[in-house]
Amino acid sequence: MPHLSHAPVVNAAQSKHYVIALQLHNHTVPTAAQRGAEIHNSRFSPPPSFCSSELRPLQLSIFAQSCMLVFDVICCFVSFHQDTLIVWSEAENYDLALSFQEKAGCDEIWEKICQVQGKDPSVDITQELVDESEEERFDDMSSPGLELPPCELGRLEELAELVASSLPSPLRREKLALAVENEGYIRKLLELFRQCEDLENADGLHHLYEIVKGIFLLNRTALFEVMFSEECIMDVIGCLEHDPVLGAAPRRHRDFLTKTARFKEVIPIGDPELRAKIHQTYRVQYIQDMVLPTPSVFEENMLSTLHSFIFFNKVEIVGMLQDDEKFLTDLFAQLTDEATDDDKRYELVNFLKEFCAFSQTLQPQNREAFFKTLSNMGILPALEVVLGMDDVQVRGAATDIFSYLVEYNPSMVREFVMQESQQNDDDILLINLIIEHMICDTDPELGGAVQLMGLLRTLVDPENMLATANKTEKTEFLSFFYKHCMHILSAPLLANTTDDKLSKDDFQTSQLLALILELLTFCVEHHTYHIKNYIINKDVLRRVLVLTASQHAFLALCALRFMRRIIGLKDEFYNRYIIRNFLFEPVVKAFLNNGARYNLMNSAIIEMFEYVRVEDVKSLTAHIVENYWKALEDVNYVQTFKGLKLRYEQQRERQDNPKLDSMRSILRNHRFRRDARTLDDDEEMWFNADEDELEDGEAVVPPSDNKTTKSSAGAGENEDLMDPISKFMERKKLKDSDEKEVLGKSSSLSGRQSPSFKLSFSGSTTKTSLSSPPPSASLHPGSPGSPGSPGSGAKGSPPTAVATKVGSST
């Protein structure tokens, strides 16, 4: 069964049958738009009780009147019926189908179709399917070649039918191409074309249109070489002017090519072969784009050789121009000559732009040689001169050329700008000209500025910088960029945020500042100490956060994104800079000014604070709680700020009681492992020890600290909480000497359930305890340092002790 691809639904209004047009392909599946165009080659505009569809060459008339559908099916070559599908084939690899909601409706329409065809509706297939391969194999055996009719006016209709019938079959197409090529048929056809034009034979011209169009679809390079030759190409275009659809009003393509289109030589081309190749490529491109009708889905692949013909022509043109050193020398000399008038320079820049565009068709190694040739000829100094001119069109074309260079070889551009910095001032450096044009873009939408920002981003991207044994391009170029260029890039930002307020907040200025911030954010992510030193020394973050007060939400969000990237680095240099300058203040102000609105600003700010909480950035947590808690404590719809307060209190608790923090670390790391694992030797030895060897109240934890704690029960004297653990460690050191004894005791446990033990907290008076958190602390159950968690006492409860209960199955 061929592959089914659905097309839009055709609704027969007020009918019990809803028909869906389907298109089937044996090979390629076209896009949705192409499928719709192919299937619905007509209009579907039904009134309330009428739906009409015209599918050529299949003609369907669908009537939904009183729940009855009548089909008039013409030119159905093969039809078969299967469940709710009716499928037919109009031509090779071009199948159509109707799908019905119910089988009863499908059977009803199938009977109508069989009645029209004079077939028995009880069979599922009205015509036998012919095995294409067997048919072609038979043709190949019985007919070694295709015989063309004589090239005469009276036989043009016969020839047109032969061409049309041969196109669907690849084998017949190949035979037809060989026959046309071997018999020199194209030149004979063009001679007939001239006769038909002289005689104004419209029918003959229409047949020639179909024949020549069919020859294009044969997709053969040898035929294109003849058709696109200097003596034939204009007559070929003339044949394609007489489309039968246009009737008696043919198009005037030849008039346009000979009278309107003009070939301009900005630099005289002395090579006649190169000139002829340029003319030919232009005309063939014109045929492809303007003369030939838009190919259908099934004809697109038949024109692949035409695309290749144009492609290789462009490759040849680029290679021939590249080898002509005199031509390129004259081009760059005139481009940089101050005496060259503006119109001439504009033509030169446009030629160079088209020249670079043609280079995109080259193979990588050839393209590298191409750009190397342009570099040796001085393309970058020439672009520097052109970019410094006032003509907007010339600068735009020069920017396009510069983009080709940057995208292909950014290292070449970086090397040039670093070399020229040793000779020129910062203001006239090529890269600074690019930055200035980005800043001074007059387009309200800043289209040019966006393009230039992308080029700058490519140039400062460390990912495409080279590293060799002798030097590192990243270090050298970034040092150059931050010394000679960064102050120009950040100038609009610094100028617009003086005195901690926005000087201008119009849309265009905000767009420009957003572009600059995007580039600075990229630098924060990909550069290290260069951008850090610049931000801290120039106090850039404080200036950026002024933009959070902008009326344009996209600019305020850019400022937040910039700060978020800095915080995301978790760099204490940045954190101390933020704390020292109280740079969370504008963020908190923006959050409060936003009010209860649930928007992107609200979410971005909350996410920033949530990151600080989740990542437990201690310095920022303390700074936020100590300075902004009163402003944020009433925010209850998220737990972010209460979580920050909890983090802060836990930090303070650990600072006030270092022994508590140490004990928690012990418990967390050694006592409360929940992963399934086997006991190691030390634990096995401990479990095998006799219970009466352990003292009452001995903590079942490994030792990590020998410091003492004070008794919270008022026992009076300081006692060493870790003394029992030290004894355990002494027994541990005897492992090697007592190994046999340990193994013997381990074997005695075989067949028994492993002992279970747990750490319990009691309110009874004991000799050791852990200090409780301050009464003012608002702690959540289960959190570290909160009631109910290991290593802390319940709020308001008596002093708690660490006790051990050891049990085993008996």
N, C-alpha and C positions, 0 to 999 in steps of 0.2 A: 504494500500500500504506500503510495507516495506520501511525503511529509506534508502535514496540514499546518497551515498558518492562518490564524483567524483575521478577518477583516471586519470593518464596522457592521453593525446589525442593521438589517433592512426590516422595518416593521410594517407589516401589512395591517393597517388599522382596522379595527372591528372584525378581525378575522381570527379564526381559531388556529391558524398557522402563522408562525413567526419565522421568517426565512432569514437565514444568516448566510451571507456570501463568503465562501472560502476559496482560497487560492492555493494550489498545490504545486510544488516544485520538486523535481527530481534532483536538482543540484544545489543552487544557492537560494537562500532565503533573503528577500529584499527587506529594506527597512519598512517601518510601519507606514511612513508617508508614501513610499513607493508602492506598497501593497494597495493602499487606498486609491492611489492614482490609477493603478492598473485595473483593479477590479471595478471601481466605480468610474468607468470611462464615460459616464453619463450622469444624469441628475436623479437624485432621490428626493422628490418633493411632493409627498402624497397629501391630498386633501383628506378630510376625516374618514372617508370610506373608500379611498382609491390609492393604490400604490403602483407606480410605473417604473420599470427599470429597463434600460437599454444597454446591453453588453455586446460590443462588436468583436468578432463576426457573429457571436451568439446573440440572438435577439429574443428577449423575454418580455412578455407583457403580462403583468400580474394584476389581476382584477380581484379585489376583495369586496364583493357585493353580495349581500345575503349569505355570507359565510361560504361562498364558492370561489375557487381559484381556477383560472384557465390559463394554461401555458401554450404559447405558440413557439415551438422550438425549431430553429432552422440552423443548418450547418453543424449539427452535432455529429462528430465523426465516430466517437466511441462513447457508449453510455452503459453504466451498470448501476444496480440498485443494491444497497446494503443497509438494513435496519432503517435508520433515520437519515441516511445520506443518499443523494443522487449525484453521481460523479460522471463527468464527460471530458473528453479531450478535444480541444480545438486545433492543436498543433503539437509538434514535438516539445516535450518538456513544458507544456503549458496546459495545465489541467484546471478545471473549475469544479465546484461542488456546491450543492444546496443542502443545508442542514435544517431539519425540522424538529420542532419541539416534541411532536408525537409521531409514532410510527404510522398511525391511521392516516394522518395528513400526508405523510411521505408516500404511502401506497396509493392514495388518491391521485396525487400529481404524477406518479410513475405511470399510472394507467393512461393519463392524458398524453404523456410523452410517447408512450408506446403506440397509442392510437394515431398520433401524427406521423410516426415513423413506419406505421404498418407492421409493428412487431407484436409478439405475444407477451402480454404483461406478466405472465406466470413465470417467465425466465428472468434471471437477475441481470443478464448481459444481453443487450440488443445487438451488439456487433462484436465480432471476434477481435481480440487484441493481437496485433501483429508483432512478432518478435523483431525489434529494430535491428538487432545484430544479424539475424538470419537474412533479413531483407537486404541489408547493406552487403552482406557476404555474397548473396546471390547476384546483386548488381555488380559487385567487384569481379566476380568470376565471368559474368556474361558480357560486361562492357568494360574493356580495359581503359578506355578514355571517353571523354565527353565531346561530342561533335557539335560545334556551334553552327547556327545557320549563317548563310552569307550576310555580310554587313551591308545591307541595302535598306532603303527607306521603307520598302514594303514588308520587310521582315523584322522591323523594330518591335512590334507588338509581341511577336513570337519570342524574340530574344528577351524581352522584359519578363514574360511569363516563365521562361527557362531560368532566369536569374532568381526570380522570386521563389520558384519551387525548389531550387538547389540550396538556398540559404539555411533551411532548418536542419539539413543533414550535414554533419561534418565531412563525411566522405564525398558527397556530391559537391560540397563547397570547395574541397581541395581539387577535385577534378576540374571544376569550372575555372578556378584560379590558374591552374596549369594551362588550360586551353586558351584563356585570355592572354596569358603571358607568352606562350609559344607562337601564337598566330599574329602577334602584334596588333591585337584587336583594339587597344585603347586609341591609338592614333587614327585607325579607320573610323571609330565611333566619333571622334572629335571632328573629323572631316565631314561626317554626316551632320554633326551639330551645326557647322557653319552653313551647310546647304539648307538645313531646316530654318535657320535664322533668316537667310536670304529669301527663302520662299514663304516665311512667316507660317510655317507648318506647326500649328499649336499641338496637334496630336503627337507628331513626331518628337517635339521638344519635351512633352510630358513623359513619353516613353523613355527618352534619353535621361531624364531626371531619375526615373526609377532604376534604370540600368546603372548609371554612374553611382547612385547611392548604394546599390547592391554591391558594386565593385569595392567601395570603401569597406563594406561589411565583410568582404572576403579576408581582410586583415592580413595582407601579404606585403612584405617590404618591397619586393621586386616590382610590384604594380605601383606602389607609392613613388618609387624612384622615377618611373615614367610619367606618372600623373603630375608630379611636382617639379618636373623639369621646366626650364625657362620657357621653352616653346609650347608647353602643354598646359601649364597651371591656370592661365587666365581662361582658356576654353573650358577646363574642368569647372572652374567657378561659374562660368556662363551656363553650363548644363544645370548646375544646382540652383540657378535663379528661377527656373521654370517649374516650381512646385505645383502639381495639379490642384492642390487645395487653394492656391491663390488665383486660379483661373487665368484671366487675360491680363492680370496686373503683376508681372514678374518683379522681383526685387532687382535693385541696381547695384550689386556688389562690385562689379567691375568699374563702374563709374566712381565709386568711393575710393577704390584702391589706386586708380590712375589719376584722378583729378583732385580728390580731397586729401587723401593721405600723402604726406610728404616725408621723405627720408632726409633727416638733418645730420650732417657730419660736423660735429663740434670740433673734431680734429680730422683733417683729411686722411682717408684710408687709401693707401697706395696699392694694397693687395687686391686685385680683381676677384680672386677666389673668395676672399673674406667678405667683400661687398655682396657677391652673389649669394653667399650663405646667409647673410643677414636678411637680404630681401626674401629669400625662400622661407626662412623661419618665420618671419612676420606674416607672410601670406598663408602659410600652413596653419599658424596659430589663429589667424582670422577665420579660416575655413572651419577649424574645430569649434571656435567660440561663437561664430556668428552665422555661418552659412549652413552647416549641417544641422538638421533638426535634432532636437534634444533626444538622445537615445533612450529607448525604453529599457526596462529592467533587463530584458533578455538580449538587448543589443549592446549593452555597456562593454561587456568583455570582448565583443567583436571589434572594438576600436582600440584595443590595447596597443597594437602595433603603431597606430597613429600617435598615441602618447609617447611611445618610445622614440619614434622618428623625431619629434620635436625635442625631446630630452637630449638625445645624442647630438642634434644640431647645436643646441646651446652649449654643450660640452666642447664641441669643436670650436665654436666662436670664442669662448673664454680662452681656450688653449692658444688659438692663433693670435689673439690680442695680447696675451701674456708673453708670447715669444717676440712680439714686435716692440723692442726696446725704444726705438725712436718715437713710436706713438705714445707710449706711457711717459717718456721724458717730456715730450711737448705738452701732454695733458697736465702734469703736475706743475710745470713751469708756468703755464697760463693760469692755472688755478690760484697760484700764490702771487702772481704778478699784480702789483698795485694798479697798473695801467689797464688791466682787464675791466671792461665795463660790467655793470651788474647783470644785464641780460645774458651776456656771454658766460659769466661765472655761474649763473643759475643753470644754464644748459650743461656746463661742464660738471657741476655737482650732480645733476640728475643723471648724466651719463655714467658717472662713477657709481652712483647708487644702483642703477640698473646692472652695471657690470658686476657689482658685489652680489646682487640678487641672483644673477646667473650662476655665480660660483657655488650656490647652494646645491646645484645639481652635480657637483664634482664628487668623486670618491675622496675619503678622508685624506689619503696621502697627497692627492692632487690639490685638494683645498688648502692643505698646509703649505704646499709650494706656492700656491696662488697668493696667500696672505703674506708669505715671506717676501715674495717679489714686490708686493705693494709696500711693505715695510721698508725694503731697501730703496724703493723709489721715493720714499719720504711722505707716505700718506698721513702719518700722525702730525708732523709739522704743518702739512697743508690743511688738515682739519682744524688745527689750532688757529690758523689764520682765518679760515672761513667762519668758525664759531664766534670769532670776535667781531663779526660784521653785524650791521643793524638789520639787514634784510631777514625777515622772519621766515620766508620760504626757503631761502638758502640755508639758514641755520637748521630748519627742520630736516632738510635733505641730508645735511652734514651729520645731524644726530642719528639718522637712520644708518648712515655708513659707519658711524662710531659704534652703534649697537652690534653691527655684524662683527666688527673687530673684537669687541669685548666678549661677546658670546662665544666666539670661536677660540680666542687666545688671550685671556685676561692678563696672563703673565707678560706678554709683549707690551701691553699698555702700561702695566705697572712699572716695568723696567724703563720705559720711555719717560714717564713722569718723574721718576726718581732721578734720572740723569739730568733732566732739564732743571730740576730744583737747584742744582749746583751752579747754574748760570743765570737763572731768571728770578725775579721777585715772586712772592707768593701770589700776587694778584693776577699774574698772567700765565700761571701754570694751567695746563690743559684740564686737569681734574678740578681745579677751582673755577674755571670757566663753566664746566658742567654744573657745578654746585650753584653758581650764580644764575645760570639759565633756569635751573629748577626753582630757585627762590623767586625769580622775576617773571615767571610764566604769567602771561596776560590772559590765558584761557580761563574763563570762569570755572570750568570743571577741572582745571589743572591736568589736562590730558598729557601734555608734554612733560610736566613735572613728575607725573607718575612713571613715565617711561625712563626719565633720567634717574629717578630714585632707584629703580630696578637695576640700572647699570652700575650705580654707586654701590649698591648692595653686593653685586657680583664682584666688584673690584676689592671690597673689604672682607670678602668671605674667606676665612682661613682654609676652608675645605678644598679650594682650588688653587692654593698656593703651594709652590714647590719647595722641597727641602733637599739640599745637596750636602756633600761632605764639607764644602768650604763655606757655605753660607746658608742661611735660612731666610727665605723670602718673606715669611710671615713676620719675623722680628724686624727686618729692615723696613718693609713697607708700612707696617703699623706704626713704627716709630716715626717715619716720615709723615704719615697721614695725620697723626695726633699733633705733630709739631707744626705742620704747614697748612692743614686743611680743616681740622675740626673746629677751629674758632670761626671760620666762615660758615660752616654748616649750622652751628648752634647760634649764630648771631641773631636771627629773627626770634628765636625762643627767648634769649636773654633780654633782647630789646623790648619784648612785649610783656615781660613779667617784672618790670622794675617796681620797687616799693611794694612788693607782695600783692600786686593787683594787676589785672589785665588792662593793657593800654588799648587794644583793639580786639573786638570780639565778633567781627563780621564773618560771614560764611567762608569767603575765599581765604582770609587769614587763618581761620580755624582749620581749613583743609590743609593748608601749607604746614601749619604746626603739627597736625596729625601725621603728615608724611615724615617730617623730621623726627618726631617721636618714634615712629615705626622703625626708622633706621637706627636711632639711638638704642632702642630696645633690642634690635638685632645685635648691636655691638656689645650690649651687656651680656647677652647669651653666649656670644662666640669669642669675645676678646677677654683678656684677663686683667692684668695690672694696668694696661694702658687706659681703658675706660674707667677703671676704679679710681686711678689717680686723678683723671680729669673730672669725674663727678664730685669727688670729695674736695679737691682744690678749688673748683669753680662753683661749688655749692649748687650743682645742677638740679638735684632732686628737689630741693626747696623751691626752685623756680618752676620746675615741672608741676609740682603739686598746686601751684597757683591756678593752673588750668582746670582743676576740679570744680572751680566756681564758674566755669564757662556755661553759657546758655545752650551750647551745642553739646548734646550728650555724647556724641562720638568722640569729641576732643577730651572731655572729662574721663571717659573710659580709657582712652589712650594713655592719659596720665596715670591712672590706676594700674593699668597693665605694666607700665614702666616700673612703678614701685614694686609691683608683685614679682616681677622678674628679679629685681634686686634682692628682695626678701627670700625668694626661692633659692638663691645661691647659698644661704645660711653662712654667710661670710661675716665674721665678727667685726672686721673693719667697717663694713657697711652698717652693721647693727649699731656699733658705737656712734657712728656718724648720725644715724637716725635718732638715737636716744639723745645725743648731745644737742641736737637742733630741734627736738620735739616735733619731728616730721609726721607723727601720726595725728597731730592736731588738725591739719586741713582735711585729712581723711575722715576723722570723727565729725567734723563740721559738715562735710558733704553728706555723711550718713544721716545726721540729725536733720539737715535741711531737706533731705529727700522725704522725710516723714514716713508715713505708713505705706507709701506707694511700693507695690511689689513689682519692681522693674529690674532692668539689667544693672543699673547703678547699685541698687540694694543688694543684689546677689553677688556682684563683684566685690563689694566691700566686706560682706559677711564671709565670703570665701577666703579673703585675705586673712582675716582674723582666725578663721577656722584652721587655715594652714599653720599659723603660729601655734595654735593650741595642739593640733595633731602632731606636729613635728617637735613640739616641746622646746621651742626656741626660748630658753630661760630668760635671757636678758630682755628680749622684747616682751615676753609675758609679764615680767615684773614692771617694766616701764608702762605698759598699757594699763595694768590694774592700778598701779600707784597714782597714775595721773588722770585716767579717763574713766575709772570705774563708776563714779557717781553719775556721769552722763550716760552710761550704758547699762546700769543695773536694772533699769525698768524694761529692757528688751526681753520679752518672755516668749516670743513666737519661735525663737531658736534657742538652743542651749549653748551656743558658742561662747557667749560672754560669761555665763555662769561657769562653764567649763574652764575658761581662762582663769577665773577667780579661784577655782578649785586647784588648778595647777599651781597658781601663785602660793596658795596657802600650804600646799604640800612642799613646795620649795622652802618656804619659811620654816616649816616644821623640821625639815631635814637640816636646815642651817642652825636652828636653835638646839637641836639634839642630834649631833653626828652619830652617836651610838645607835639611835633608832634607825637612821638611814643604813648603817652597816648591818644591823640585824635584819632589816627588810631584804637587803641584798642577799644575805645568807639564806633566808627562807625562800626567797624567790628562785635563787639559782640551784639550791640543793634539796629543798624539802618538798616543794610543791610541783614536782615533775609529774605530768599527767600522761606523758607519752609511754606507750607500751614498750618495755625494754627488759632485758635480763639484768639481774643484779651483778654488779662488778665485784671483784674480790674483796674490796674493803667493806662493802655493805654486807657481803656474805659472812665475813669474819665477825662483823658486829652482831648480826642476827644469831650467829652460832654461840656467842658468848652467853654465859649463864646470867639470868636476870638478876640474881642477888649480887652480881659483881657491879651492877650499876647502882649509884646512889639515888635516893629519892629526889625527885625534882630535876633529874639530869635531863638537859635539853637534847633531843635527838636531832642534832644538826652538826655539820662539820665545823671546825674552828676557822675563823677568819679574822678575829680581833681579840687581843688580850687585854683591852682596856676594861675598866670596871664601870659599873652603873650604880646609881644611888637607889636605895630601897624606897619605893613609894608607899610601902606599908608602915613606915616609921619604925623599922627594926632597930635603927640607931646606928649601925655600923655599915660602912661600905663593904660589900662582898663582891667577889669576882664571879660574874655571871658565867664566864667561860672556863672556870676551873674544871667542871666535869668534862667539858669538851677536850681540855688539855689532857686529861687522863685518858680519854678515848684515843687521842693522837699518840700517846705513849704506847698504848697497846697496839696501835697500828704499826708503829716502828718495829715491833717484835714479829712482824709478819714472816719474815724470811726464816727466823730461827724456829718459829712455832708452826711452820707450814704443814708438817705432818699432822700435828694436833688439830689444826684448822680443818684439814681435809677429812680427818676422822670424824670431826663433829659435823662437817657438811654432809658426810654420808649418813650420819644418824638422822638427818632431816629428810632423807629420801623417802618418797611415798607419802610425806605429810604435806598438807596445804601450807603455802608460804605464809609466814606470820604477817599480820596486819597491824598497822600502827597509825596513829593520828595525833595531831597537835590540838589540844583543847585549851579553851580559855575559861578560867573559873573566877568567880568573885571571891574565893576564899583567901584568907590572909596567907601569904607566902613570903619567902625571904627575898625574892627577886621580882622585879616588875619593870614595865616599860612606861615611860611618861605618856600621859594622855594628851591629845591635842587641845589647844586653847578652847574655852567654852564658846568664843565668838566665831569659831570656824564653822562654816556651813559645808559639811561633807556629805557626799552621797554614799550610801551603803555599798559595799563591795569595791570601792575604789581604794587605791593604795593610801594607807594612812587614815582611812575612814572607819567608822564603827563596823564591826563585822569582818574586817579584813585582817590578814595576818600581821602581827606585830604592833597593833594599836589597841587601846582600850576604848570601851564604849563611853560616849559623852555622859558625864555625870555619874558614872559607875565607880565602884571602889577600885582600888588599884588592881590591875590584872597581872597574873603570873603566867609564865610559860611552864606548863606541866606536860608530862609524858605519860601516855598510856600505851602499854605494849601488851598485845594479846596474841595468842596463837590458838589454833584449833586443837582441841584435845580429843 
